[in-house]
């Protein structure tokens, strides 16, 4: 097995790490650069984005023809981890959710005309986007077959009615991908649509208050009352909505994990810096056995997460859907992030619980990791079904051609 990365990927990693240190972390350290939702203000963000573009560190995930750097999933894993050493990093490099996943699925599934109309403005950073699938009870959540929002065809247009909620980024989004029901077929009953914020027939009912800091545009509840979408704004074909969700969410789940590994490392950095200088009872914290055990365990768990993520990224680059690999990475890294933040707060004591460090920000953010893009329990069910189907071959190795 080859665990080496290419010189090109390493060059991007080094330059991103330096950019984060030199340009993003100083902005992050100044609370005047935060908005009311504890994210970066538009002014500092745009200045950093322009600089990232000028240094060729923009849109690593897309093909060059679509304005990206064509780094592949393995390259993304390396670089996304590095950029998330800052809570602002992914957004600066145009690698943050939900735009990240939306751009990748538009690149894969969009027609040339759709890529020009819907992908390019997001890829260039001129607009933001959102993915509208999740619904309030009794609608679809982790089980998309329960989706209640309907799209009825009338000639060359579809008329859409229903509700969605916890739609990340909706308040700031210009472009939307919407999944709605077009028939009762259990496998081909969903369809994915593209629509623009300025179209009539829909509205944001509220921006849902949450426990943690928010992405730009928040998490919104939205309703549709006669939204009309033309037939040429379907992604793929009628009935391919489930396929679109699978294309988007598999990679998007893994990119979350890539970024969360960076945040986990950030927690270790903050805790290490404090433990190296804090003394009590005649001894520095870093020299206490109990603290050493905490750091040792986190170091191991982060490396386990990196290996799971890298295996899944490699499998995606080979053309696999990597369902079990992504599920394993998602479960482990989501729980790791929560543990890393909790451990770092414990080492920092009251300082960690205050806003003098980013740990409380990360801790509140981390709790959503075990819910978004499939709760832990859903992914464990996926793994059990795969195990039941594959048996001993669940743990097989890929064999190279002779």
C-alpha positions as CSV (number, residue, x, y, z in Angstrom):
1,X,0.0,0.0,0.0
2,X,1.3,3.4,-0.9
3,X,0.8,6.1,1.8
4,X,2.8,8.8,-0.1
5,X,1.2,11.9,-1.6
6,X,2.3,13.5,-4.8
7,X,4.7,16.5,-4.8
8,X,1.9,18.6,-6.3
9,X,-0.4,17.8,-3.4
10,X,2.4,18.5,-0.9
11,X,3.0,21.8,-2.5
12,X,-0.6,22.8,-2.1
13,X,-0.6,21.6,1.5
14,X,2.5,23.6,2.4
15,X,1.2,26.8,0.7
16,X,-2.2,26.4,2.4
17,X,-0.6,25.9,5.8
18,X,1.5,29.0,5.3
19,X,-1.5,31.0,4.1
20,X,-3.5,30.0,7.2
21,X,-0.7,31.0,9.5
22,X,0.1,34.3,7.8
23,X,-3.3,35.6,6.8
24,X,-6.3,33.7,8.3
25,X,-5.2,33.1,11.9
26,X,-4.5,36.8,12.6
27,X,-8.1,37.6,11.4
28,X,-9.5,34.8,13.4
29,X,-7.7,36.1,16.6
30,X,-9.5,39.5,16.4
31,X,-13.1,39.3,17.6
32,X,-13.9,42.4,15.7
33,X,-13.9,40.3,12.5
34,X,-16.8,38.1,13.7
35,X,-20.4,38.7,12.8
36,X,-23.4,38.3,15.1
37,X,-23.6,34.5,14.3
38,X,-19.9,34.0,15.3
39,X,-18.6,33.7,11.8
40,X,-16.3,35.9,9.7
41,X,-17.6,39.3,8.5
42,X,-18.1,39.8,4.8
43,X,-15.3,42.4,4.5
44,X,-12.4,40.5,5.9
45,X,-13.7,37.3,4.2
46,X,-13.7,38.9,0.7
47,X,-10.2,40.3,1.2
48,X,-8.9,36.9,2.2
49,X,-10.7,35.2,-0.7
50,X,-9.2,37.5,-3.2
51,X,-5.7,36.8,-1.9
52,X,-6.4,33.0,-1.9
53,X,-7.4,33.3,-5.6
54,X,-4.3,35.3,-6.4
55,X,-2.1,32.6,-4.9
56,X,-3.8,29.8,-6.8
57,X,-5.4,28.2,-3.7
58,X,-9.0,28.5,-4.8
59,X,-11.5,25.7,-5.4
60,X,-9.2,22.7,-5.0
61,X,-12.1,20.3,-5.6
62,X,-13.2,21.2,-9.1
63,X,-11.7,20.4,-12.5
64,X,-9.6,23.1,-14.1
65,X,-12.2,23.7,-16.8
66,X,-14.7,24.7,-14.0
67,X,-12.3,27.1,-12.3
68,X,-10.7,24.6,-9.9
69,X,-7.4,23.0,-9.1
70,X,-8.4,19.3,-9.9
71,X,-6.7,17.9,-6.8
72,X,-8.8,14.8,-6.5
73,X,-10.3,13.4,-3.3
74,X,-6.9,12.4,-1.8
75,X,-5.5,15.8,-2.4
76,X,-8.6,17.4,-0.9
77,X,-8.2,15.2,2.2
78,X,-4.7,16.5,2.8
79,X,-5.5,20.1,2.1
80,X,-8.9,20.4,3.8
81,X,-7.4,19.1,7.0
82,X,-4.7,21.8,6.8
83,X,-7.1,24.7,6.0
84,X,-9.4,23.9,8.9
85,X,-6.7,24.7,11.4
86,X,-8.7,28.0,11.3
87,X,-12.4,28.0,11.8
88,X,-12.6,30.4,8.8
89,X,-10.2,28.4,6.6
90,X,-12.6,26.4,4.3
91,X,-14.8,29.4,3.5
92,X,-11.7,31.4,2.5
93,X,-10.6,28.8,0.0
94,X,-14.2,28.1,-1.2
95,X,-14.2,24.6,0.2
96,X,-16.9,25.0,2.9
97,X,-20.3,23.3,3.1
98,X,-22.8,23.5,1.5
99,X,-21.2,25.2,-1.5
100,X,-18.5,22.5,-1.6
101,X,-20.9,19.6,-2.1
102,X,-23.2,21.5,-4.4
103,X,-20.3,22.4,-6.7
104,X,-19.1,18.9,-6.9
105,X,-22.5,17.4,-7.7
106,X,-23.2,20.2,-10.3
107,X,-19.8,19.3,-11.9
108,X,-20.7,15.6,-12.0
109,X,-24.4,15.8,-13.0
110,X,-24.9,19.2,-14.6
111,X,-25.2,19.8,-18.4
112,X,-22.7,22.3,-19.9
113,X,-25.5,24.9,-19.9
114,X,-26.3,24.1,-16.2
115,X,-22.7,24.3,-15.2
116,X,-22.4,27.8,-16.8
117,X,-25.6,29.0,-15.2
118,X,-25.5,27.4,-11.8
119,X,-22.0,26.2,-11.0
120,X,-19.7,28.9,-12.3
121,X,-21.1,31.8,-10.2
122,X,-20.6,29.6,-7.0
123,X,-17.2,28.5,-8.2
124,X,-16.1,32.1,-8.7
125,X,-17.4,33.1,-5.3
126,X,-20.0,35.5,-6.7
127,X,-23.0,33.7,-5.1
128,X,-23.7,31.1,-2.4
129,X,-25.8,28.0,-2.7
130,X,-27.9,25.6,-0.6
131,X,-29.2,22.0,-0.8
132,X,-32.8,21.7,0.2
133,X,-33.7,18.1,1.1
134,X,-34.5,17.7,4.8
135,X,-38.1,18.1,6.0
136,X,-39.9,18.4,9.3
137,X,-41.9,15.5,10.5
138,X,-43.6,13.6,8.9
139,X,-41.3,14.3,5.9
140,X,-37.9,13.0,4.9
141,X,-34.7,13.3,7.0
142,X,-32.1,10.5,6.9
143,X,-34.7,8.5,4.9
144,X,-35.3,10.5,1.7
145,X,-38.0,8.1,0.7
146,X,-40.2,9.9,3.2
147,X,-40.0,13.3,1.4
148,X,-43.4,15.0,1.1
149,X,-42.6,18.1,-1.0
150,X,-44.2,17.5,-4.4
151,X,-43.3,18.6,-7.9
152,X,-46.2,18.2,-10.3
153,X,-45.4,18.5,-14.0
154,X,-47.5,20.9,-16.0
155,X,-46.3,21.1,-19.6
156,X,-42.7,22.1,-19.6
157,X,-42.7,23.2,-16.0
158,X,-43.0,21.7,-12.6
159,X,-45.0,23.2,-9.8
160,X,-43.5,22.6,-6.3
161,X,-45.3,22.7,-2.9
162,X,-44.1,21.7,0.5
163,X,-41.7,22.5,3.3
164,X,-38.0,22.0,4.1
165,X,-36.0,22.8,7.2
166,X,-32.5,23.0,8.6
167,X,-31.4,24.1,5.1
168,X,-27.8,25.2,5.7
169,X,-26.9,28.6,4.1
170,X,-30.4,29.3,2.8
171,X,-30.5,32.8,4.1
172,X,-27.5,33.9,2.0
173,X,-28.0,31.5,-0.9
174,X,-28.7,32.6,-4.4
175,X,-28.8,29.2,-6.1
176,X,-30.6,26.1,-4.7
177,X,-30.7,22.4,-5.4
178,X,-34.1,21.1,-4.3
179,X,-35.2,17.4,-4.0
180,X,-38.9,16.8,-4.4
181,X,-41.3,13.9,-5.0
182,X,-42.5,13.5,-8.6
183,X,-44.1,10.0,-8.3
184,X,-44.8,7.3,-5.7
185,X,-42.1,5.0,-7.2
186,X,-39.9,4.0,-4.2
187,X,-36.7,4.0,-6.3
188,X,-37.5,6.6,-9.0
189,X,-39.9,8.8,-7.2
190,X,-37.6,11.8,-6.4
191,X,-36.2,14.5,-8.7
192,X,-33.6,17.2,-8.2
193,X,-34.4,20.7,-9.3
194,X,-32.3,23.9,-9.7
195,X,-33.9,27.3,-8.8
196,X,-32.9,30.8,-8.1
197,X,-33.5,32.9,-5.0
198,X,-35.4,35.5,-7.0
199,X,-38.0,33.2,-8.4
200,X,-41.5,33.6,-6.8
201,X,-43.4,30.8,-5.1
202,X,-41.2,30.1,-2.1
203,X,-40.0,31.9,1.1
204,X,-37.8,31.5,4.2
205,X,-40.2,31.1,7.1
206,X,-37.4,31.5,9.8
207,X,-33.8,31.2,10.5
208,X,-33.7,28.4,13.1
209,X,-31.8,29.3,16.3
210,X,-29.2,26.6,17.0
211,X,-26.8,25.7,19.9
212,X,-23.6,26.2,18.0
213,X,-22.0,29.0,15.8
214,X,-23.6,29.2,12.4
215,X,-22.5,28.9,8.8
216,X,-23.2,32.0,6.7
217,X,-26.9,31.9,5.9
218,X,-27.8,29.9,9.0
219,X,-30.1,26.9,9.0
220,X,-33.5,27.8,7.7
221,X,-37.1,26.5,7.5
222,X,-38.5,27.3,4.0
223,X,-41.8,26.7,2.3
224,X,-42.9,26.3,-1.3
225,X,-46.2,27.5,-2.5
226,X,-46.4,27.1,-6.3
227,X,-42.7,27.5,-7.2
228,X,-42.3,26.9,-10.9
229,X,-39.2,25.3,-12.3
230,X,-38.7,24.7,-16.0
231,X,-37.9,21.1,-17.2
232,X,-34.4,22.2,-18.4
233,X,-33.5,22.9,-14.7
234,X,-33.7,19.3,-13.6
235,X,-30.4,17.7,-12.5
236,X,-30.2,14.6,-14.6
237,X,-33.7,13.3,-15.4
238,X,-37.0,13.0,-13.7
239,X,-36.7,10.2,-11.1
240,X,-33.0,10.6,-10.6
241,X,-33.3,12.6,-7.3
242,X,-32.1,9.7,-5.1
243,X,-29.1,9.3,-7.4
244,X,-28.3,12.9,-7.0
245,X,-28.5,12.7,-3.2
246,X,-26.2,9.7,-3.3
247,X,-23.7,11.5,-5.6
248,X,-23.7,14.6,-3.4
249,X,-23.8,13.3,0.1
250,X,-21.2,10.5,-0.1
251,X,-18.4,12.9,-1.0
252,X,-19.9,15.7,1.2
253,X,-19.9,13.5,4.3
254,X,-16.2,12.8,3.7
255,X,-15.3,16.4,3.2
256,X,-16.9,17.2,6.5
257,X,-14.5,14.6,8.0
258,X,-11.5,16.1,6.3
259,X,-12.3,19.5,7.8
260,X,-13.1,18.1,11.3
261,X,-9.7,16.5,11.5
262,X,-8.2,19.9,11.1
263,X,-10.4,21.2,13.9
264,X,-9.4,18.3,16.1
265,X,-5.8,19.1,15.6
266,X,-6.6,22.7,16.4
267,X,-8.0,21.6,19.8
268,X,-4.8,19.7,20.5
269,X,-2.7,22.7,19.6
270,X,-4.6,25.0,21.9
271,X,-4.4,22.5,24.7
272,X,-0.7,21.8,24.2
273,X,0.2,25.5,24.2
274,X,-1.6,25.9,27.6
275,X,-0.4,22.7,29.2
276,X,3.3,23.6,28.4
277,X,3.1,26.8,30.4
278,X,0.5,26.2,33.1
279,X,1.9,25.1,36.4
280,X,0.2,23.7,39.5
281,X,1.4,22.0,42.6
282,X,5.0,22.5,41.5
283,X,4.6,20.8,38.1
284,X,3.6,21.9,34.6
285,X,0.4,20.3,33.3
286,X,2.3,18.8,30.3
287,X,4.5,16.7,32.7
288,X,1.6,15.1,34.5
289,X,0.9,11.5,33.6
290,X,-2.9,12.0,33.4
291,X,-2.4,14.8,30.8
292,X,0.1,12.8,28.8
293,X,-2.5,10.0,28.5
294,X,-5.0,12.5,27.2
295,X,-2.7,13.8,24.5
296,X,-1.5,10.3,23.6
297,X,-5.1,9.1,23.1
298,X,-6.1,12.1,21.0
299,X,-3.0,11.7,18.8
300,X,-3.9,8.1,18.1
301,X,-7.6,8.8,17.5
302,X,-6.7,11.6,15.1
303,X,-4.4,9.3,13.2
304,X,-7.1,6.6,13.0
305,X,-9.4,9.2,11.6
306,X,-6.9,10.3,9.0
307,X,-6.4,6.7,7.8
308,X,-10.2,6.1,7.6
309,X,-10.6,9.4,5.6
310,X,-7.7,8.7,3.3
311,X,-8.9,5.2,2.5
312,X,-12.3,6.5,1.7
313,X,-10.8,9.3,-0.4
314,X,-8.6,6.9,-2.3
315,X,-11.6,4.6,-3.0
316,X,-13.6,7.6,-4.4
317,X,-10.7,8.5,-6.6
318,X,-10.8,4.9,-7.9
319,X,-14.4,5.3,-8.9
320,X,-16.0,3.5,-5.9
321,X,-19.0,4.9,-4.0
322,X,-17.0,3.9,-0.9
323,X,-20.2,3.7,1.2
324,X,-18.9,1.7,4.1
325,X,-15.6,3.6,4.1
326,X,-17.3,6.9,4.2
327,X,-19.7,5.7,6.9
328,X,-16.9,4.5,9.1
329,X,-15.0,7.7,8.7
330,X,-18.1,9.8,9.4
331,X,-18.8,7.9,12.7
332,X,-15.3,8.0,14.0
333,X,-14.3,11.6,13.1
334,X,-17.6,13.1,14.3
335,X,-17.1,11.5,17.7
336,X,-13.4,12.4,17.6
337,X,-14.1,16.1,17.1
338,X,-16.4,16.2,20.1
339,X,-13.9,14.3,22.2
340,X,-11.0,16.5,21.1
341,X,-12.9,19.7,22.1
342,X,-14.1,18.2,25.4
343,X,-10.6,17.0,26.3
344,X,-9.0,20.3,25.4
345,X,-11.5,22.2,27.5
346,X,-10.8,19.9,30.4
347,X,-7.0,20.6,30.1
348,X,-7.6,24.3,29.9
349,X,-10.0,24.4,32.8
350,X,-12.2,27.5,33.2
351,X,-10.2,29.2,30.4
352,X,-11.4,26.5,28.0
353,X,-15.0,27.1,29.0
354,X,-14.6,30.9,28.4
355,X,-14.5,32.7,25.1
356,X,-10.8,33.4,25.7
357,X,-10.1,30.4,23.4
358,X,-11.9,28.9,20.4
359,X,-12.6,25.7,22.3
360,X,-16.1,26.6,23.4
361,X,-16.9,27.6,19.8
362,X,-15.6,24.3,18.5
363,X,-17.3,22.3,21.3
364,X,-20.7,23.8,20.4
365,X,-20.1,23.3,16.7
366,X,-18.9,19.7,17.3
367,X,-22.2,18.5,18.7
368,X,-23.8,18.8,15.3
369,X,-21.2,16.5,13.7
370,X,-22.9,13.4,15.0
371,X,-26.2,14.5,13.3
372,X,-25.5,16.2,10.0
373,X,-25.4,14.1,6.8
374,X,-26.7,11.1,8.7
375,X,-26.7,10.4,12.4
376,X,-24.2,8.0,13.9
377,X,-26.9,5.4,14.2
378,X,-27.9,5.6,10.5
379,X,-24.3,5.0,9.5
380,X,-24.0,2.1,11.9
381,X,-27.1,0.6,10.2
382,X,-25.5,1.0,6.8
383,X,-22.4,-0.8,8.1
384,X,-24.5,-3.7,9.6
385,X,-26.4,-4.1,6.3
386,X,-23.1,-4.2,4.4
387,X,-21.6,-6.7,6.8
388,X,-24.7,-8.9,6.5
389,X,-24.4,-8.7,2.7
390,X,-20.6,-9.1,2.3
391,X,-19.8,-11.4,5.3
392,X,-16.1,-12.1,5.6
393,X,-15.4,-10.1,2.5
394,X,-16.3,-6.9,4.4
395,X,-12.7,-6.9,5.5
396,X,-11.1,-7.9,2.2
397,X,-8.2,-6.0,0.5
398,X,-8.2,-4.7,-3.0
399,X,-5.7,-6.7,-5.0
400,X,-3.5,-5.0,-7.6
401,X,-3.5,-6.4,-11.1
402,X,-0.4,-8.5,-11.9
